[in-house]
Amino acid sequence: MRTSRRHSRLRYTLTAAVGLMLACIATVPAHAETVRDRQWHLDAMHAEDMWKTSTGSGITVAVIDSGVDKNVADLHGQVLDGMDYSSLEGDEHTDQEGHGTGIAALIAATGARGKTAGSYGLAPGAKLLPIRMPYSTEDYGQVNTRVRFSKYMSKAIRFAADSDARIINVSMANTNTPGKKDVDTPELTAAVRYALGKGKLIFAAVGNKGDTANFVEYPAATPGVVGVAGVDEKAKPVKNSQWGPQVDLAAPGDEIVGACPGGTQICTGTGTSASTALASASAALIWSQHPDWTNNQVLRVLLQTASGNEKGLSRDDVIGFGVVRPRIALAEPGDPGPANEYPLPDFTYEELKPPSPQRSKPAEGPAQPKTTASVSDDSNALVVWIAAGIGAAVLLGAAIAVLVVRNRHGRATPALPTPPPPYGGQRPPYPPAFKPHQGVDLRPPHSTDHNHNGKA
């Protein structure tokens, strides 16, 4: 989910309610340290080894967010024309929040700024389809932003479903008003079903209030959406990452470094927004290598090669089926299974026509990204990206996201082929050590039920 942008003018972003505060810091890289050196998640995931096999070429990822600024150097040539549902100035290539651009960069940045300042996405060969959501500043105080969030999220998902994008990334969320279902609407559920029926995969952030209220957020909790939690450099759960039955997978989400608009064009952040971007990019790498697979097969391989599944598929409420390991999926994917059966137990195609295998053009491998990476303890983070000033100025922003937990009933744990040892070691215990406080009102003192964004 997203957080808010760091600039002197604190701006509430996309439509959602109730909040979670994430701070992002933009800094100038140290003299002897390149930006790529600071992207620890790429080293942990063995990105450069994977890029010898797949860079995500031939795959388009739709980014439903605050817009994607195609003028950011590391995104030149990566951003397509998409859709704008905001009434504010600009279009889908205008990102007043900075969040969507940061998410896009974690997926497909190319390092175009050069050896020192260039940053990379996990799938630098993929393309990006930006879909800009309404900002909460639009019609301020005149609309129920939860209702609007659900309405335009549904439209955005359907637009992405009708596009050439195979993967839909949603690093934002909102929660229902107590006693109502104004976010978890039939309209949103139908849009997700429509997209899955068109053969797409949808990844969404589960939220960043796991250490407090841990309220359920949507669309991560919508049946069929892959809910993504966050882990740190040691593959341990990020303390504030949401937990519960809506969690399907986990990915790096702590102190993640990547490109963003303005200032140094480099930002650092923590949250499940970044984790979601890295899960989407992981799917892009696999789908690029196996363009004939369906969404069901790509997701099944992503699940069965996640950490902790060496003896068969299993899950818990903290990291779901495990931490994504696309390197293992590329090298030893195992049996991708049935082409027309969705691998998560909370969704079935029923009367929908499930996607059938269709042969696509083999991915054309783009030029190998030019990097000289060395592992750094500096972390790259996920969600809200703010363009910071050049000095050592640290700009703090708050992103208000609503966290929701999907009601999944009786998850199955079928025995599937098992991959090599997991990244990061053993599965964390459940229940998590950090117990949520009961009955906490997530709304900041200055907030109301209907004027906040849904970033994580």
C-alpha positions in Angstrom: 0.0 0.0 0.0 1.2 3.4 -0.4 2.5 6.2 1.8 2.4 9.9 1.1 4.9 12.1 -0.7 7.7 13.9 1.0 7.7 17.5 0.1 7.2 20.7 2.0 3.5 20.5 1.0 2.1 17.5 2.8 -0.5 16.1 0.4 -3.0 13.4 1.1 -3.0 11.0 -1.8 -5.3 8.5 -3.4 -8.7 7.8 -2.1 -8.9 5.7 1.0 -9.6 6.0 4.7 -7.9 5.5 7.9 -4.2 5.6 8.2 -0.9 4.2 8.6 2.2 6.4 8.7 5.3 5.5 6.8 8.3 7.7 6.5 10.4 7.9 3.4 13.8 9.4 3.1 15.5 10.7 0.0 19.2 11.0 0.3 22.3 11.6 -1.8 24.2 8.3 -2.2 27.5 8.1 -0.3 30.6 8.9 -2.3 31.9 5.4 -2.8 28.5 3.7 -2.8 26.3 3.4 -5.8 22.5 3.4 -5.6 22.6 -0.2 -6.9 24.8 -1.1 -4.0 22.1 0.1 -1.6 19.4 -2.1 -3.2 19.8 -5.0 -0.9 16.7 -6.7 -2.0 18.1 -7.3 -5.5 21.2 -9.0 -4.0 19.0 -11.1 -1.6 16.9 -12.2 -4.6 20.0 -12.8 -6.8 18.6 -10.5 -9.4 21.6 -10.4 -11.7 21.7 -14.2 -11.9 18.1 -14.1 -12.9 18.6 -11.5 -15.5 20.8 -13.9 -17.4 17.6 -16.0 -17.9 14.8 -13.4 -17.7 14.3 -9.7 -17.3 10.5 -9.7 -17.7 10.7 -8.8 -21.4 7.4 -9.1 -23.2 5.3 -8.6 -20.0 3.4 -5.5 -19.1 2.5 -4.7 -15.5 -0.4 -2.3 -14.8 0.3 0.0 -11.9 -2.9 1.3 -10.2 -1.7 4.1 -8.1 -1.0 7.9 -8.1 0.3 7.9 -11.6 3.8 7.2 -13.0 6.2 10.0 -14.0 7.8 8.8 -17.2 10.3 11.6 -17.0 12.2 9.9 -14.2 15.5 8.9 -15.9 15.5 5.2 -14.8 12.0 4.8 -16.3 12.7 6.3 -19.7 11.1 4.0 -22.4 9.3 1.9 -19.8 6.0 3.7 -19.3 3.1 3.2 -21.7 0.0 5.3 -22.1 -2.7 4.2 -19.6 -5.7 5.7 -18.0 -6.4 8.7 -15.7 -9.3 8.6 -13.3 -8.2 11.8 -11.5 -9.8 15.2 -12.2 -6.6 17.0 -11.1 -4.2 18.6 -13.4 -2.2 16.3 -15.7 -2.8 12.7 -16.7 -1.6 9.2 -15.8 2.0 10.4 -16.3 1.5 13.0 -13.6 2.4 11.8 -10.1 1.7 14.5 -7.5 2.3 12.0 -4.8 5.4 10.2 -6.0 4.2 6.9 -4.8 3.2 5.3 -8.0 6.4 6.3 -9.7 8.4 4.7 -6.9 6.4 1.5 -7.2 6.9 1.4 -10.9 10.6 1.9 -10.5 10.8 -1.1 -8.1 9.2 -3.2 -10.9 11.0 -2.0 -14.1 13.6 0.7 -13.6 16.5 0.2 -16.0 19.5 2.0 -14.3 19.6 4.5 -17.1 21.0 7.2 -14.8 24.3 5.4 -14.9 26.6 3.4 -12.8 26.6 5.7 -9.7 23.0 7.0 -9.6 21.1 4.4 -11.6 18.5 2.2 -9.8 17.0 -1.1 -11.0 13.7 -2.7 -10.9 13.5 -6.5 -10.4 12.1 -6.9 -13.9 13.9 -4.2 -16.0 12.7 -5.7 -19.2 9.0 -5.3 -18.4 6.8 -2.4 -19.4 4.5 -0.4 -17.2 0.8 0.6 -17.8 0.0 3.5 -15.4 -3.6 3.9 -14.1 -4.0 7.0 -12.0 -6.6 6.9 -9.2 -8.5 9.9 -7.8 -6.6 11.8 -5.0 -8.4 12.4 -1.7 -7.9 16.1 -2.2 -10.5 16.0 -5.1 -13.9 17.1 -4.0 -12.6 17.3 -0.5 -15.3 16.8 2.1 -18.0 16.4 -0.5 -17.7 12.7 -1.2 -17.4 9.4 0.7 -13.8 8.5 -0.4 -14.3 4.9 0.6 -17.2 4.6 -1.8 -15.2 6.4 -4.4 -12.1 4.3 -3.8 -14.1 1.1 -4.4 -15.8 2.6 -7.5 -12.6 3.7 -9.2 -10.6 0.7 -8.1 -13.2 -1.4 -9.8 -13.0 0.7 -13.0 -9.2 0.6 -12.9 -9.0 -3.2 -12.5 -11.5 -3.6 -15.4 -9.4 -1.3 -17.6 -6.3 -3.2 -16.8 -8.1 -6.5 -17.5 -9.0 -5.3 -21.0 -5.4 -4.1 -21.7 -2.4 -6.1 -22.8 -1.1 -6.1 -19.2 -0.9 -9.5 -17.7 -0.1 -8.4 -14.1 -2.0 -5.8 -12.1 -0.2 -4.2 -9.2 -2.2 -2.4 -6.5 0.0 -0.9 -3.8 -2.9 0.8 -2.1 -5.9 -0.1 0.0 -8.9 1.0 2.0 -11.1 -0.5 4.7 -14.8 -0.6 5.2 -16.6 1.9 7.4 -17.5 0.0 10.6 -20.7 -1.8 10.1 -20.8 -1.2 6.3 -19.4 -2.8 3.2 -18.6 0.4 1.3 -15.2 -0.7 0.1 -15.7 -4.5 -0.1 -18.5 -4.0 -2.6 -20.0 -6.5 -5.1 -18.7 -4.1 -7.8 -15.1 -4.6 -6.6 -15.5 -8.4 -6.3 -17.0 -8.5 -9.8 -14.1 -6.5 -11.2 -11.5 -8.9 -9.7 -13.4 -11.9 -11.1 -13.6 -10.2 -14.5 -9.8 -9.7 -14.5 -9.0 -13.3 -13.4 -11.4 -14.5 -16.1 -9.4 -12.5 -18.6 -6.2 -14.4 -17.5 -4.7 -11.7 -15.3 -2.9 -11.8 -11.9 -3.6 -9.2 -9.3 -1.2 -8.4 -6.5 -2.2 -6.1 -3.7 -0.5 -4.8 -0.5 -2.1 -6.1 2.7 -1.3 -3.0 4.7 1.1 -1.6 7.3 -0.7 -1.6 10.7 0.0 -5.2 11.7 1.4 -4.0 15.0 -1.7 -2.1 16.0 -5.3 -2.5 14.7 -4.6 -4.8 11.8 -7.9 -4.0 10.1 -8.8 -5.8 6.9 -8.1 -3.9 3.7 -9.2 -4.2 0.2 -8.6 -5.1 -2.6 -5.9 -7.3 -0.9 -8.7 -9.1 1.0 -10.9 -9.5 -2.1 -11.1 -13.2 -3.1 -8.7 -14.0 -6.0 -6.3 -11.1 -5.2 -2.8 -12.1 -4.1 -2.3 -10.4 -0.8 1.4 -9.5 -0.2 3.1 -9.0 3.2 6.6 -7.5 3.9 9.8 -9.0 5.2 13.2 -7.6 6.1 16.7 -8.4 4.9 16.7 -11.5 7.1 13.3 -12.6 5.7 11.7 -11.8 9.0 8.3 -10.2 9.0 8.3 -6.4 9.0 6.8 -5.5 12.3 3.9 -3.4 11.0 3.1 -5.7 8.0 -0.6 -6.8 8.2 -1.2 -10.4 9.0 -4.2 -12.7 8.7 -5.9 -15.0 6.2 -5.6 -12.4 3.4 -1.8 -12.9 3.3 -0.8 -15.1 0.4 2.9 -14.3 -0.2 5.6 -12.1 1.2 8.5 -10.1 -0.4 11.1 -7.6 0.8 9.6 -4.5 2.2 12.0 -2.9 4.6 14.2 0.0 3.8 13.8 -0.4 0.1 15.8 2.0 -2.2 14.6 3.0 -5.6 13.9 5.8 -8.1 11.3 8.5 -7.4 10.4 11.9 -8.9 12.1 15.1 -8.0 15.2 16.0 -6.0 17.8 13.3 -6.1 15.4 10.9 -7.8 16.3 8.3 -5.2 14.0 7.4 -2.2 14.0 4.9 0.6 10.8 3.5 2.2 9.3 0.7 4.2 5.9 -1.0 3.7 3.9 -3.6 1.9 3.6 -1.4 -1.2 7.2 -2.2 -2.1 6.6 -5.9 -1.3 3.7 -5.9 -3.7 5.8 -4.4 -6.5 8.5 -7.0 -6.0 5.9 -9.8 -6.0 4.5 -8.4 -9.3 8.0 -8.2 -10.8 8.7 -11.8 -9.7 5.6 -12.9 -11.6 6.8 -10.9 -14.7 10.1 -12.7 -14.7 8.5 -16.1 -14.6 5.8 -15.3 -17.2 8.5 -13.9 -19.5 10.3 -17.2 -19.4 7.1 -19.2 -19.9 4.9 -17.0 -22.1 2.5 -19.9 -22.8 1.6 -20.4 -19.2 -1.7 -19.1 -17.8 -2.1 -16.9 -14.8 -3.0 -20.0 -12.8 0.3 -21.7 -13.6 2.5 -18.7 -13.0 0.9 -18.1 -9.6 1.1 -21.8 -8.7 4.8 -21.9 -9.4 5.3 -18.7 -7.4 3.6 -20.3 -4.5 5.3 -23.7 -4.6 8.8 -22.1 -4.9 8.2 -19.7 -2.0 10.3 -20.2 1.1 9.2 -22.9 3.5 7.5 -25.2 0.9 10.3 -27.7 0.5 8.1 -30.5 1.9 4.9 -29.4 0.3 2.7 -26.3 0.0 1.8 -24.8 3.4 0.9 -21.3 4.7 0.5 -19.2 7.8 -1.1 -15.9 8.5 2.2 -13.9 8.6 3.9 -14.6 5.3 1.2 -16.7 3.6 2.8 -19.4 1.5 6.2 -17.9 2.0 8.7 -15.3 0.7 8.8 -15.2 -3.1 11.9 -16.7 -4.7 11.7 -16.1 -8.4 15.3 -17.4 -8.8 14.2 -20.8 -7.7 11.0 -20.5 -9.9 13.1 -19.8 -12.9 15.6 -22.6 -12.3 13.4 -25.3 -10.9 9.7 -24.4 -11.3 8.4 -27.8 -10.8 5.0 -28.8 -12.2 3.0 -25.7 -13.1 -0.2 -27.8 -12.8 -3.6 -27.3 -14.4 -3.9 -24.3 -16.8 -7.5 -23.6 -15.8 -7.5 -24.0 -12.0 -6.8 -21.1 -9.7 -4.3 -22.2 -7.1 -5.6 -20.1 -4.1 -8.6 -21.7 -2.3 -10.6 -18.5 -1.9 -11.5 -18.3 -5.5 -13.0 -20.5 -8.2 -13.9 -19.6 -11.8 -17.3 -21.2 -11.5 -19.3 -19.8 -14.4 -16.5 -17.7 -15.7 -14.6 -19.1 -18.6 -11.1 -19.7 -17.1 -8.1 -18.6 -19.1 -6.8 -21.1 -21.6 -3.2 -21.6 -22.7 -2.4 -19.3 -25.6 0.9 -19.1 -27.3 2.5 -15.7 -27.1 5.6 -14.4 -28.8 8.7 -15.5 -26.9 10.1 -12.8 -24.8 12.8 -10.8 -26.5 15.6 -10.4 -24.0 16.6 -6.8 -23.8 20.1 -5.7 -23.3 21.6 -7.0 -20.1 21.3 -4.3 -17.4 24.7 -2.8 -16.7 25.4 -3.1 -13.0 28.3 -3.6 -10.8 26.4 -4.6 -7.7 27.8 -5.2 -4.2 25.6 -6.2 -1.3 24.8 -3.4 1.1 23.0 -3.4 4.4 21.1 -0.3 3.2 17.5 -1.3 2.6 15.1 -0.3 -0.1 11.6 0.3 0.8 8.4 0.0 -0.7 5.5 2.3 -0.6 5.3 6.0 -0.6 8.0 7.8 -2.4 8.9 11.5 -2.0 11.2 13.6 -4.0 13.6 15.0 -1.6 15.9 18.0 -1.8 19.5 17.6 -2.8 21.2 18.3 0.6 21.0 15.8 3.4 17.5 17.0 3.9 15.1 14.4 5.2 11.6 14.9 4.1 9.0 13.0 6.1 5.6 12.3 4.8 2.6 10.4 6.0 0.6 8.0 3.9 -2.8 7.0 5.1 -3.8 3.6 4.2 -6.6 1.4 5.3 -5.6 -2.2 6.1 -7.9 -5.0 5.5 -7.8 -8.7 6.1 -9.4 -11.0 3.6 -11.8 -13.6 4.8 -10.5 -16.8 3.4 -12.1 -20.0 4.6 -10.3 -23.3 4.9 -7.2 -22.8 2.8 -6.1 -26.1 1.3 -2.5 -27.2 1.5 -2.1 -29.6 -1.5 1.2 -31.4 -1.8 3.2 -29.9 -4.7 6.7 -30.3 -6.0 9.2 -28.7 -3.7 12.1 -26.4 -4.5 15.6 -25.9 -3.0 16.1 -24.3 0.5 14.2 -21.0 1.2 15.6 -17.5 1.1 15.8 -16.3 4.6 15.5 -19.5 6.6 12.6 -20.9 8.5 9.0 -19.7 8.5 8.2 -17.3 11.3 5.9 -18.5 14.1 2.2 -17.8 14.2 0.6 -16.0 15.9 3.0 -13.2 15.4 5.0 -12.0 18.4 3.6 -8.5 17.8 0.0 -8.7 19.0 -2.4 -6.1 17.6 -4.1 -3.8 20.1 -7.8 -4.4 20.2 -10.3 -1.7 19.4 -7.8 0.8 18.1 -9.1 3.7 16.0 -6.6 4.1 13.2 -7.7 7.5 12.3 -5.3 10.3 13.1 -6.7 13.2 15.1 -7.0 15.4 12.0 -8.8 12.8 10.0 -12.4 12.0 9.2 -14.0 8.9 7.8 -13.9 10.0 4.3 -10.9 12.2 3.5 -7.9 9.9 3.4 -5.9 8.0 0.9 -5.3 4.3 0.6 -1.5 4.0 0.4 0.6 1.4 2.1 
